[in-house]
Amino acid sequence: MSDEESSKTRNLYSHEAKLINKSQRELTDGTEKDTLTKLRLLCFSRGATGISGLGRAFRNMDDDGSKALNEEEFVKGIRDFGLNLSAEELQDLFHQFDEDGSGSINMTEFLLKLRPPMPQSRLDIIDQAFEKMDVDKDGVITVNDLKNVYSVKEHPKYQTGEMSEDELLTEFLNNFEGGRGNNDGVITKEEFINYYATISASTDNNMYFDLMMRRAFAL
């Protein structure tokens, strides 16, 4: 990536580091928190991919594509992702979302409530960024989309031949999936929004968030 693009990436990483530190402090400050708040902070402590990574862990268990999770699958997804909640907390969390007592929850609705709340203006600018990146308008961002909006020609590893264009672009996409994602090189709109919703949580000023997104994606 170019020097300018590298600077933009570093800026996002600084916001991520700020969020990680803040959430870790809040988790250990001794104040009582409801289970949803605690889970959100645990995700934040994993960085900007915390919520989207948990979503991937859930989707990997959704064999039939129903987006419904029973309590056993829900607990396994959170355990597999490495989040430290007690059995009682997990049971409480599941039953908060199983409002009709059916024994299953919709994972999309769960992730929407886990995502930190944002004003519509922030959702709008994230949506604009996704639409720009999704060049072929198929609803996901892939390496082929990135080739039209990002250049790796100035990246040191490209110049030395250490990594190819496809490898560097795939590495960029993997940032949105997190270390426990399936790294399939495909970013859904939900994952993109979850990633920037987490970045948003470390940015208090709406105008600054808007400016950051416009600079990052040349909007």
C-alpha positions as MATLAB code, in Angstrom:
seq = 'MSDEESSKTRNLYSHEAKLINKSQRELTDGTEKDTLTKLRLLCFSRGATGISGLGRAFRNMDDDGSKALNEEEFVKGIRDFGLNLSAEELQDLFHQFDEDGSGSINMTEFLLKLRPPMPQSRLDIIDQAFEKMDVDKDGVITVNDLKNVYSVKEHPKYQTGEMSEDELLTEFLNNFEGGRGNNDGVITKEEFINYYATISASTDNNMYFDLMMRRAFAL';
ca = [
       0.000    0.000    0.000;
       1.104    3.610   -0.473;
       2.503    5.775    2.347;
      -0.856    7.568    2.580;
      -2.764    4.292    2.845;
      -0.293    3.008    5.447;
      -0.885    6.193    7.463;
      -4.645    5.593    7.332;
      -4.149    2.031    8.541;
      -1.959    3.200   11.432;
      -4.667    5.699   12.392;
      -7.240    2.907   12.632;
      -4.827    0.783   14.656;
      -4.369    3.642   17.143;
      -8.141    3.779   17.638;
      -8.180    0.010   18.074;
      -5.418    0.134   20.711;
      -7.327    2.861   22.555;
     -10.480    0.725   22.518;
      -8.648   -2.390   23.762;
      -7.072   -0.510   26.662;
     -10.339    1.208   27.613;
     -12.360   -2.014   27.580;
      -9.745   -3.912   29.591;
      -9.798   -1.167   32.242;
     -13.601   -1.253   32.402;
     -13.606   -5.050   32.764;
     -11.402   -4.821   35.851;
     -12.700   -1.630   37.487;
     -14.784   -3.540   40.032;
     -18.158   -2.125   38.986;
     -21.086   -4.467   38.435;
     -22.083   -4.911   34.783;
     -24.948   -6.675   33.087;
     -23.945   -9.723   31.046;
     -24.502   -8.086   27.642;
     -22.246   -5.148   28.581;
     -19.593   -7.564   29.849;
     -19.726   -9.607   26.633;
     -19.451   -6.423   24.555;
     -16.387   -5.316   26.556;
     -14.819   -8.768   26.177;
     -15.282   -8.487   22.412;
     -13.819   -4.969   22.432;
     -10.796   -6.259   24.354;
     -10.088   -8.468   21.310;
      -9.894   -5.404   19.077;
     -11.964   -4.170   16.152;
     -12.642   -7.706   14.893;
     -14.052   -8.916   18.217;
     -17.749   -8.762   17.330;
     -17.331   -9.828   13.693;
     -15.059  -12.676   14.829;
     -17.728  -13.915   17.233;
     -20.226  -13.713   14.378;
     -17.946  -15.924   12.280;
     -17.663  -18.446   15.118;
     -21.468  -18.615   15.220;
     -21.819  -18.894   11.438;
     -19.329  -21.762   11.324;
     -21.803  -23.788   13.407;
     -24.858  -22.782   11.354;
     -24.802  -25.845    9.104;
     -28.333  -25.407    7.765;
     -28.085  -21.643    7.197;
     -31.053  -20.956    9.472;
     -29.158  -18.340   11.540;
     -30.754  -19.931   14.608;
     -28.636  -21.107   17.543;
     -29.746  -23.329   20.399;
     -28.254  -22.816   23.863;
     -25.568  -25.477   23.398;
     -24.396  -23.918   20.105;
     -24.498  -20.425   21.602;
     -22.334  -21.451   24.564;
     -19.937  -23.393   22.327;
     -19.524  -20.411   19.979;
     -18.581  -18.069   22.826;
     -16.304  -20.680   24.431;
     -14.595  -21.482   21.110;
     -13.976  -17.784   20.568;
     -12.215  -17.701   23.937;
     -14.470  -15.279   25.825;
     -14.477  -15.723   29.591;
     -18.050  -15.862   30.870;
     -19.391  -18.151   33.576;
     -22.013  -20.820   32.869;
     -24.553  -18.719   34.787;
     -23.733  -15.606   32.750;
     -24.037  -17.511   29.470;
     -27.378  -18.976   30.511;
     -28.639  -15.522   31.510;
     -27.453  -14.038   28.228;
     -29.108  -16.745   26.132;
     -32.448  -16.400   27.909;
     -32.363  -12.610   27.477;
     -32.562  -13.168   23.726;
     -34.776  -16.258   23.694;
     -37.755  -14.028   24.401;
     -40.382  -16.470   23.123;
     -38.923  -19.435   25.014;
     -38.446  -21.417   21.796;
     -34.995  -22.648   22.807;
     -33.193  -20.836   20.000;
     -32.038  -17.307   19.189;
     -31.455  -15.487   15.910;
     -27.730  -14.812   15.699;
     -28.151  -11.763   13.441;
     -30.456  -10.088   15.975;
     -28.069  -11.044   18.784;
     -25.069   -9.491   17.012;
     -27.072   -6.342   16.238;
     -27.780   -5.865   19.947;
     -24.165   -6.675   20.841;
     -22.892   -4.058   18.394;
     -22.363   -0.696   20.140;
     -25.131    1.790   19.307;
     -24.285    4.405   16.669;
     -26.023    7.506   15.347;
     -27.483    7.197   11.852;
     -24.838    9.551   10.453;
     -22.111    7.022   11.311;
     -24.077    4.125    9.854;
     -24.549    6.151    6.678;
     -20.831    6.855    6.193;
     -19.939    3.195    6.880;
     -22.541    2.203    4.300;
     -21.000    4.611    1.757;
     -17.557    3.118    2.369;
     -18.855   -0.429    1.841;
     -20.636    0.536   -1.366;
     -17.418    2.043   -2.716;
     -15.378   -1.040   -1.836;
     -17.982   -3.448   -3.238;
     -17.088   -2.592   -6.826;
     -19.056   -5.394   -8.513;
     -22.112   -4.830   -6.248;
     -22.491   -8.483   -5.231;
     -22.918   -7.639   -1.537;
     -19.443   -8.738   -0.395;
     -15.910   -7.328   -0.628;
     -13.296   -9.590   -2.243;
      -9.747   -9.320   -3.543;
     -11.104   -8.512   -7.010;
     -13.036   -5.562   -5.586;
      -9.942   -4.250   -3.805;
      -7.853   -4.329   -6.966;
     -10.013   -1.498   -8.275;
      -9.669    0.762   -5.218;
      -6.339   -0.106   -3.569;
      -2.835   -0.169   -4.967;
      -0.091   -2.292   -3.395;
       2.621   -1.083   -5.786;
       4.375    0.955   -3.066;
       4.163   -1.766   -0.410;
       7.709   -2.855    0.601;
       6.810   -6.552    0.533;
       5.394   -6.178   -2.978;
       8.464   -4.328   -4.186;
      10.815   -6.999   -2.819;
       8.702   -9.808   -4.258;
       8.046  -11.223   -0.789;
       4.279  -11.034   -1.302;
       2.083  -10.878   -4.386;
      -0.734   -8.386   -4.979;
      -3.353  -11.035   -4.164;
      -1.542  -12.028   -0.958;
      -1.346   -8.423    0.261;
      -4.975   -7.714   -0.552;
      -6.065  -10.934    1.164;
      -4.021   -9.925    4.215;
      -5.888   -6.603    4.240;
      -9.255   -8.389    4.099;
      -8.195  -10.713    6.915;
      -7.971   -7.660    9.192;
     -11.783   -7.604    9.200;
     -12.088  -11.279   10.133;
      -9.807  -11.502   13.161;
      -7.414  -14.233   14.147;
     -10.205  -16.748   14.723;
     -12.073  -16.024   11.511;
     -12.105  -18.510    8.639;
     -10.007  -16.111    6.522;
     -11.949  -16.864    3.351;
     -11.111  -13.486    1.798;
     -14.791  -12.492    1.675;
     -16.120   -9.652    3.838;
     -19.884   -9.345    4.215;
     -21.607   -6.037    4.845;
     -22.477   -7.193    8.362;
     -18.798   -7.880    9.122;
     -17.757   -4.530    7.662;
     -20.306   -2.653    9.790;
     -19.395   -4.642   12.928;
     -15.714   -3.798   12.408;
     -16.294   -0.061   12.069;
     -18.966   -0.035   14.781;
     -16.234   -1.198   17.132;
     -13.835    1.480   15.847;
     -16.709    3.936   16.345;
     -16.880    3.005   20.027;
     -13.402    4.511   20.536;
     -14.292    7.766   18.739;
     -16.428   10.202   20.721;
     -16.717   12.972   18.136;
     -19.134   12.362   15.246;
     -17.387   14.851   12.953;
     -14.010   13.220   13.567;
     -15.400    9.751   12.821;
     -16.929   11.069    9.592;
     -13.635   12.690    8.601;
     -11.662    9.547    9.429;
     -13.921    7.395    7.222;
     -13.869    9.917    4.355;
     -10.083   10.036    4.418;
      -9.693    6.269    4.699;
     -11.936    5.569    1.705;
     -11.557    8.815   -0.258;
     -15.306    9.513   -0.056;
];
